[in-house]
Amino acid sequence: MEIVVSDTQILIDMHSAGLLELVRKSAMHFHTVDYVIAELNRSPYQRPIIGQMVADGSLKVYSYDAKDNALLLEFFENYSYKTNLSITDCAVLKYAKDNGYRMLTGDRKLRNCAENEGVIVSGILYVADKFVEEGIASESDMAGRLEHLLDVNPRLPKKEFLDRIKAMRGFGNLAR
């Protein structure tokens, strides 16, 4: 059983690609923090599936209490001088680091900070690959979902996505 900790953007991207519906079937256990849920609730887009996942336990949410928030603020202050990571980014990073979990993010700055902290970091392509490996989605289906995601999120690494889509469609080798 692998536990992965998701930042806000990964959950948004998973929603856009129709991958949240597959979480319940996965051997991976998805976690996030209350700061992420607060960001999603402030978002202009409604994502009722996130609330359903929290309610049924397929997305575990760690809530920072007063003591944890004080430690988080110290952690955040260390990064606020070096980077422009948000308090939410730091909450996800600290939770993943403190528990030895893999962190899911597509944010380069957050990824770099996490790696400097010794946290294993992956992105949406890791999740897509795991869902295919677990037999939850076919390569062809996942390629279509990734193509759709690439269409709706222009900030994704286009070449890496196109290479993965090509490999999933059987036109190349999947480099891991």
Accessible surface in RSA format (square Angstrom, percent):
REM  Atomic radii and reference values for relative SASA: ProtOr
REM  Chains: A
REM  Algorithm: Lee & Richards
REM  Probe-radius: 1.40
REM  Slices: 20
REM RES _ NUM      All-atoms   Total-Side   Main-Chain    Non-polar    All polar
REM                ABS   REL    ABS   REL    ABS   REL    ABS   REL    ABS   REL
RES MET A   1   170.84  88.5  90.36  59.8  80.48 191.6  80.35  68.3  90.49 119.9
RES GLU A   2    46.80  26.9  38.92  29.4   7.89  18.8  37.17  71.9   9.63   7.9
RES ILE A   3    29.59  16.8  23.21  17.3   6.38  15.4  23.21  16.7   6.38  17.3
RES VAL A   4     0.00   0.0   0.00   0.0   0.00   0.0   0.00   0.0   0.00   0.0
RES VAL A   5     0.00   0.0   0.00   0.0   0.00   0.0   0.00   0.0   0.00   0.0
RES SER A   6     0.00   0.0   0.00   0.0   0.00   0.0   0.00   0.0   0.00   0.0
RES ASP A   7     6.92   4.8   6.92   6.9   0.00   0.0   2.41   5.7   4.51   4.5
RES THR A   8    20.38  14.5  19.52  19.8   0.86   2.0  19.04  25.6   1.34   2.0
RES GLN A   9    51.74  28.9  50.16  36.7   1.58   3.8  26.27  55.9  25.48  19.3
RES ILE A  10     2.09   1.2   2.09   1.6   0.00   0.0   2.09   1.5   0.00   0.0
RES LEU A  11     0.68   0.4   0.68   0.5   0.00   0.0   0.68   0.5   0.00   0.0
RES ILE A  12    38.41  21.9  38.39  28.6   0.02   0.1  38.39  27.6   0.02   0.1
RES ASP A  13     5.56   3.9   5.56   5.5   0.00   0.0   0.00   0.0   5.56   5.5
RES MET A  14     0.00   0.0   0.00   0.0   0.00   0.0   0.00   0.0   0.00   0.0
RES HIS A  15    65.57  35.8  56.29  39.1   9.28  23.7  34.01  35.0  31.56  36.7
RES SER A  16    37.78  31.9  21.64  28.9  16.15  37.2  10.80  23.0  26.98  37.8
RES ALA A  17     5.02   4.6   0.00   0.0   5.02  11.4   1.90   2.7   3.12   8.3
RES GLY A  18    21.98  27.1   0.00   N/A  21.98  27.1  20.23  55.5   1.75   3.9
RES LEU A  19     0.00   0.0   0.00   0.0   0.00   0.0   0.00   0.0   0.00   0.0
RES LEU A  20     0.20   0.1   0.20   0.1   0.00   0.0   0.20   0.1   0.00   0.0
RES GLU A  21    87.09  50.0  78.60  59.5   8.49  20.2  50.14  97.0  36.95  30.2
RES LEU A  22    12.18   6.8  12.18   8.7   0.00   0.0  12.18   8.6   0.00   0.0
RES VAL A  23     4.71   3.1   2.10   1.9   2.61   6.3   2.10   1.8   2.61   7.1
RES ARG A  24   110.80  46.5  77.18  39.3  33.62  80.0  54.75  74.8  56.05  34.0
RES LYS A  25   144.70  70.6 113.35  69.5  31.35  74.7  75.86  68.3  68.84  73.3
RES SER A  26    16.01  13.5   0.00   0.0  16.01  36.9   0.29   0.6  15.71  22.0
RES ALA A  27    65.87  60.6  51.49  79.5  14.38  32.7  62.40  87.9   3.48   9.2
RES MET A  28     6.56   3.4   1.78   1.2   4.79  11.4   1.95   1.7   4.61   6.1
RES HIS A  29    76.30  41.7  72.40  50.3   3.90  10.0  44.26  45.6  32.04  37.3
RES PHE A  30     2.14   1.1   0.68   0.4   1.46   3.8   0.68   0.4   1.46   4.2
RES HIS A  31    21.90  12.0  21.90  15.2   0.00   0.0  16.33  16.8   5.58   6.5
RES THR A  32     0.00   0.0   0.00   0.0   0.00   0.0   0.00   0.0   0.00   0.0
RES VAL A  33     0.00   0.0   0.00   0.0   0.00   0.0   0.00   0.0   0.00   0.0
RES ASP A  34    40.96  28.7  37.45  37.3   3.51   8.3  21.27  50.1  19.69  19.6
RES TYR A  35    54.32  25.4  51.08  29.1   3.23   8.4  37.61  28.3  16.70  20.6
RES VAL A  36     0.00   0.0   0.00   0.0   0.00   0.0   0.00   0.0   0.00   0.0
RES ILE A  37    32.43  18.5  32.43  24.2   0.00   0.0  32.43  23.4   0.00   0.0
RES ALA A  38    41.55  38.2  35.64  55.0   5.92  13.5  40.54  57.1   1.01   2.7
RES GLU A  39    50.27  28.9  43.67  33.0   6.60  15.7  12.83  24.8  37.44  30.6
RES LEU A  40    11.38   6.3   4.59   3.3   6.79  17.1   4.82   3.4   6.56  17.6
RES ASN A  41   118.53  81.7  86.45  83.5  32.08  77.3  28.37  68.3  90.15  87.1
RES ARG A  42   171.54  72.0 139.68  71.2  31.86  75.9  79.36 108.5  92.18  55.9
RES SER A  43    24.87  21.0   9.67  12.9  15.20  35.0  12.96  27.6  11.90  16.7
RES PRO A  44   118.45  86.3  79.43  72.4  39.02 141.9  92.56  76.4  25.89 160.9
RES TYR A  45   144.28  67.4 137.83  78.4   6.45  16.8  94.58  71.1  49.70  61.3
RES GLN A  46   156.44  87.5 137.70 100.6  18.74  44.6  53.65 114.2 102.79  78.0
RES ARG A  47    25.20  10.6  12.88   6.6  12.32  29.3   4.74   6.5  20.47  12.4
RES PRO A  48    91.49  66.7  77.10  70.3  14.40  52.3  89.65  74.0   1.84  11.5
RES ILE A  49    22.54  12.8  21.46  16.0   1.08   2.6  21.68  15.6   0.86   2.3
RES ILE A  50     8.63   4.9   8.63   6.4   0.00   0.0   8.63   6.2   0.00   0.0
RES GLY A  51    44.14  54.4   0.00   N/A  44.14  54.4  36.61 100.5   7.53  16.9
RES GLN A  52   102.36  57.2  95.98  70.1   6.37  15.2  36.38  77.4  65.98  50.0
RES MET A  53     0.46   0.2   0.46   0.3   0.00   0.0   0.46   0.4   0.00   0.0
RES VAL A  54    57.51  37.8  46.23  41.9  11.28  27.2  46.23  40.2  11.28  30.6
RES ALA A  55    91.52  84.1  49.89  77.0  41.62  94.7  60.98  85.9  30.53  80.9
RES ASP A  56    81.94  57.4  43.66  43.5  38.28  90.5  46.02 108.3  35.92  35.8
RES GLY A  57    28.06  34.6   0.00   N/A  28.06  34.6  18.03  49.5  10.03  22.5
RES SER A  58    23.64  20.0   8.35  11.1  15.29  35.2  18.96  40.4   4.68   6.6
RES LEU A  59     1.65   0.9   0.17   0.1   1.48   3.7   0.17   0.1   1.48   4.0
RES LYS A  60   104.20  50.8 101.12  62.0   3.07   7.3  67.89  61.1  36.31  38.7
RES VAL A  61    45.57  30.0  15.82  14.3  29.75  71.7  16.54  14.4  29.04  78.8
RES TYR A  62    73.52  34.3  66.90  38.1   6.62  17.2  55.45  41.7  18.07  22.3
RES SER A  63    72.24  61.0  57.73  77.0  14.51  33.4  34.18  72.8  38.06  53.3
RES TYR A  64    19.54   9.1   6.09   3.5  13.45  35.0   5.37   4.0  14.17  17.5
RES ASP A  65    82.29  57.6  73.48  73.1   8.81  20.8  43.07 101.4  39.21  39.1
RES ALA A  66    88.91  81.8  69.24 106.9  19.67  44.7  75.81 106.8  13.10  34.7
RES LYS A  67   152.22  74.3 142.16  87.2  10.05  23.9  91.95  82.8  60.26  64.2
RES ASP A  68    31.23  21.9  30.43  30.3   0.80   1.9   3.37   7.9  27.86  27.8
RES ASN A  69    43.54  30.0  43.54  42.1   0.00   0.0  15.23  36.7  28.31  27.4
RES ALA A  70    54.35  50.0  46.91  72.4   7.44  16.9  51.56  72.6   2.79   7.4
RES LEU A  71    77.31  43.1  74.95  53.6   2.36   5.9  75.02  52.7   2.28   6.1
RES LEU A  72     0.21   0.1   0.21   0.2   0.00   0.0   0.21   0.1   0.00   0.0
RES LEU A  73    90.38  50.3  90.38  64.7   0.00   0.0  90.38  63.5   0.00   0.0
RES GLU A  74   107.51  61.7 104.45  79.0   3.06   7.3  39.69  76.8  67.82  55.4
RES PHE A  75    24.54  12.3  21.76  13.5   2.77   7.2  24.14  14.6   0.39   1.1
RES PHE A  76    51.91  26.0  51.91  32.2   0.00   0.0  51.91  31.5   0.00   0.0
RES GLU A  77    96.31  55.3  96.18  72.8   0.12   0.3  24.81  48.0  71.49  58.4
RES ASN A  78    88.54  61.1  84.14  81.3   4.40  10.6  11.80  28.4  76.74  74.2
RES TYR A  79    13.19   6.2  13.17   7.5   0.02   0.1   9.08   6.8   4.11   5.1
RES SER A  80    51.37  43.4  28.23  37.7  23.14  53.3  20.85  44.4  30.52  42.8
RES TYR A  81   190.55  89.0 154.13  87.7  36.43  94.8 111.95  84.1  78.60  96.9
RES LYS A  82   152.67  74.5 114.57  70.3  38.10  90.7  80.39  72.4  72.29  77.0
RES THR A  83    38.51  27.4  21.19  21.5  17.32  41.3  33.00  44.3   5.51   8.3
RES ASN A  84   111.36  76.8  84.31  81.5  27.06  65.1  42.85 103.1  68.52  66.2
RES LEU A  85     6.59   3.7   0.89   0.6   5.70  14.3   1.56   1.1   5.03  13.5
RES SER A  86    45.29  38.3  36.97  49.3   8.32  19.2  42.07  89.6   3.21   4.5
RES ILE A  87    47.22  26.9  45.38  33.8   1.84   4.4  45.38  32.7   1.84   5.0
RES THR A  88     7.64   5.4   7.64   7.7   0.00   0.0   2.52   3.4   5.12   7.7
RES ASP A  89    27.16  19.0  27.00  26.9   0.16   0.4   0.16   0.4  27.00  26.9
RES CYS A  90     0.00   0.0   0.00   0.0   0.00   0.0   0.00   0.0   0.00   0.0
RES ALA A  91     0.00   0.0   0.00   0.0   0.00   0.0   0.00   0.0   0.00   0.0
RES VAL A  92     0.14   0.1   0.14   0.1   0.00   0.0   0.14   0.1   0.00   0.0
RES LEU A  93     0.00   0.0   0.00   0.0   0.00   0.0   0.00   0.0   0.00   0.0
RES LYS A  94    27.81  13.6  27.81  17.1   0.00   0.0   8.70   7.8  19.10  20.4
RES TYR A  95    20.84   9.7  19.21  10.9   1.62   4.2   9.07   6.8  11.76  14.5
RES ALA A  96     0.23   0.2   0.00   0.0   0.23   0.5   0.00   0.0   0.23   0.6
RES LYS A  97    87.01  42.4  70.55  43.3  16.46  39.2  38.24  34.4  48.77  51.9
RES ASP A  98    89.57  62.7  52.14  51.9  37.43  88.5  26.39  62.1  63.18  63.0
RES ASN A  99    69.14  47.7  43.04  41.6  26.10  62.8   8.38  20.2  60.77  58.7
RES GLY A 100    71.41  88.1   0.00   N/A  71.41  88.1  37.07 101.7  34.34  76.9
RES TYR A 101    50.43  23.5  44.82  25.5   5.61  14.6  21.85  16.4  28.58  35.2
RES ARG A 102    52.37  22.0  47.50  24.2   4.87  11.6   3.54   4.8  48.83  29.6
RES MET A 103     0.00   0.0   0.00   0.0   0.00   0.0   0.00   0.0   0.00   0.0
RES LEU A 104     0.00   0.0   0.00   0.0   0.00   0.0   0.00   0.0   0.00   0.0
RES THR A 105     0.00   0.0   0.00   0.0   0.00   0.0   0.00   0.0   0.00   0.0
RES GLY A 106    54.63  67.4   0.00   N/A  54.63  67.4  24.56  67.4  30.07  67.4
RES ASP A 107    49.85  34.9  39.66  39.5  10.18  24.1  18.41  43.3  31.44  31.4
RES ARG A 108   186.17  78.2 178.74  91.1   7.43  17.7  58.04  79.3 128.13  77.7
RES LYS A 109    97.64  47.6  94.95  58.3   2.69   6.4  65.18  58.7  32.46  34.6
RES LEU A 110     0.00   0.0   0.00   0.0   0.00   0.0   0.00   0.0   0.00   0.0
RES ARG A 111    69.69  29.3  69.69  35.5   0.00   0.0  22.90  31.3  46.79  28.4
RES ASN A 112    70.56  48.7  68.79  66.5   1.77   4.3  21.21  51.1  49.35  47.7
RES CYS A 113     7.20   5.4   7.04   7.9   0.16   0.4   0.10   0.3   7.10   7.7
RES ALA A 114     0.00   0.0   0.00   0.0   0.00   0.0   0.00   0.0   0.00   0.0
RES GLU A 115    91.41  52.5  72.93  55.2  18.49  44.0  30.23  58.5  61.18  49.9
RES ASN A 116   130.73  90.2  92.87  89.7  37.86  91.2  25.91  62.4 104.82 101.3
RES GLU A 117    48.16  27.6  29.96  22.7  18.20  43.3   6.87  13.3  41.29  33.7
RES GLY A 118    67.36  83.1   0.00   N/A  67.36  83.1  36.76 100.9  30.61  68.5
RES VAL A 119    11.68   7.7   2.85   2.6   8.82  21.3   7.29   6.3   4.38  11.9
RES ILE A 120   109.55  62.3 102.29  76.2   7.26  17.5 107.68  77.5   1.87   5.1
RES VAL A 121    17.73  11.7   0.00   0.0  17.73  42.7   0.00   0.0  17.73  48.1
RES SER A 122    11.05   9.3   7.14   9.5   3.91   9.0   6.12  13.0   4.93   6.9
RES GLY A 123    13.72  16.9   0.00   N/A  13.72  16.9   9.37  25.7   4.35   9.7
RES ILE A 124     8.39   4.8   6.42   4.8   1.97   4.7   6.42   4.6   1.97   5.3
RES LEU A 125    13.30   7.4  12.83   9.2   0.46   1.2  12.83   9.0   0.46   1.2
RES TYR A 126    49.54  23.1  43.48  24.7   6.06  15.8  42.22  31.7   7.32   9.0
RES VAL A 127     0.00   0.0   0.00   0.0   0.00   0.0   0.00   0.0   0.00   0.0
RES ALA A 128     0.00   0.0   0.00   0.0   0.00   0.0   0.00   0.0   0.00   0.0
RES ASP A 129    11.74   8.2  10.82  10.8   0.91   2.2   3.76   8.9   7.97   8.0
RES LYS A 130    52.18  25.5  52.18  32.0   0.00   0.0   7.19   6.5  44.99  47.9
RES PHE A 131     0.00   0.0   0.00   0.0   0.00   0.0   0.00   0.0   0.00   0.0
RES VAL A 132    29.19  19.2  20.14  18.2   9.05  21.8  20.14  17.5   9.05  24.5
RES GLU A 133   102.12  58.6  63.02  47.7  39.11  93.1  39.93  77.2  62.20  50.8
RES GLU A 134    62.06  35.6  25.53  19.3  36.52  87.0  32.17  62.2  29.88  24.4
RES GLY A 135    63.74  78.6   0.00   N/A  63.74  78.6  31.33  86.0  32.41  72.6
RES ILE A 136    31.34  17.8   7.26   5.4  24.08  58.0  12.59   9.1  18.75  50.9
RES ALA A 137     9.72   8.9   0.35   0.5   9.37  21.3   7.57  10.7   2.15   5.7
RES SER A 138    66.67  56.3  51.12  68.2  15.56  35.8  52.63 112.1  14.04  19.7
RES GLU A 139    76.45  43.9  72.39  54.8   4.06   9.7  17.95  34.7  58.50  47.8
RES SER A 140    69.84  59.0  64.98  86.7   4.86  11.2  36.16  77.0  33.68  47.2
RES ASP A 141    58.86  41.2  48.14  47.9  10.72  25.3  26.83  63.1  32.03  31.9
RES MET A 142     0.00   0.0   0.00   0.0   0.00   0.0   0.00   0.0   0.00   0.0
RES ALA A 143     0.00   0.0   0.00   0.0   0.00   0.0   0.00   0.0   0.00   0.0
RES GLY A 144    28.74  35.4   0.00   N/A  28.74  35.4  22.19  60.9   6.55  14.7
RES ARG A 145    59.24  24.9  55.30  28.2   3.94   9.4  17.29  23.6  41.95  25.4
RES LEU A 146     0.00   0.0   0.00   0.0   0.00   0.0   0.00   0.0   0.00   0.0
RES GLU A 147    66.03  37.9  64.61  48.9   1.42   3.4  24.01  46.4  42.03  34.3
RES HIS A 148    90.50  49.5  87.15  60.6   3.35   8.6  57.17  58.9  33.33  38.8
RES LEU A 149     0.14   0.1   0.14   0.1   0.00   0.0   0.14   0.1   0.00   0.0
RES LEU A 150    24.67  13.7  16.48  11.8   8.20  20.6  16.48  11.6   8.19  22.0
RES ASP A 151   120.14  84.2  86.67  86.3  33.47  79.1  25.13  59.1  95.02  94.8
RES VAL A 152    76.24  50.2  46.40  42.0  29.84  71.9  51.99  45.2  24.25  65.8
RES ASN A 153    13.00   9.0  11.62  11.2   1.38   3.3   8.52  20.5   4.48   4.3
RES PRO A 154   120.29  87.7  89.47  81.6  30.82 112.0  95.94  79.2  24.36 151.4
RES ARG A 155   182.69  76.7 149.00  76.0  33.69  80.2  80.00 109.3 102.69  62.2
RES LEU A 156    21.40  11.9  13.39   9.6   8.02  20.2  14.71  10.3   6.69  18.0
RES PRO A 157    69.79  50.9  56.81  51.8  12.98  47.2  69.72  57.6   0.07   0.5
RES LYS A 158   133.49  65.1 128.67  78.9   4.82  11.5  71.82  64.6  61.66  65.7
RES LYS A 159   152.56  74.4 145.97  89.6   6.59  15.7 122.05 109.9  30.51  32.5
RES GLU A 160    87.35  50.1  81.11  61.4   6.24  14.8  29.87  57.8  57.47  46.9
RES PHE A 161     1.74   0.9   1.74   1.1   0.00   0.0   1.74   1.1   0.00   0.0
RES LEU A 162    82.13  45.7  77.87  55.7   4.26  10.7  78.24  54.9   3.89  10.5
RES ASP A 163    70.20  49.2  63.92  63.6   6.28  14.9  27.18  64.0  43.01  42.9
RES ARG A 164    26.53  11.1  24.85  12.7   1.68   4.0   1.39   1.9  25.15  15.2
RES ILE A 165     8.25   4.7   8.25   6.1   0.00   0.0   8.25   5.9   0.00   0.0
RES LYS A 166   113.50  55.4 108.88  66.8   4.62  11.0  56.07  50.5  57.43  61.2
RES ALA A 167    10.84  10.0   2.34   3.6   8.49  19.3   2.60   3.7   8.23  21.8
RES MET A 168     8.83   4.6   1.92   1.3   6.91  16.5   2.20   1.9   6.63   8.8
RES ARG A 169    92.10  38.7  65.66  33.5  26.45  63.0  35.83  49.0  56.27  34.1
RES GLY A 170    62.73  77.4   0.00   N/A  62.73  77.4  31.60  86.7  31.13  69.7
RES PHE A 171   137.82  69.0 118.62  73.5  19.20  50.0 126.33  76.6  11.49  32.9
RES GLY A 172    41.38  51.0   0.00   N/A  41.38  51.0  27.73  76.1  13.64  30.6
RES ASN A 173   147.69 101.8 122.51 118.4  25.18  60.6  32.62  78.5 115.07 111.2
RES LEU A 174    47.19  26.3  21.66  15.5  25.53  64.2  22.14  15.5  25.06  67.4
RES ALA A 175    87.08  80.1  66.37 102.4  20.70  47.1  74.36 104.7  12.72  33.7
RES ARG A 176   176.35  74.0  95.22  48.5  81.13 193.2  93.84 128.2  82.51  50.0
END  Absolute sums over single chains surface
CHAIN  1 A     9163.7       7020.3       2143.4       4958.3       4205.4
END  Absolute sums over all chains
TOTAL          9163.7       7020.3       2143.4       4958.3       4205.4
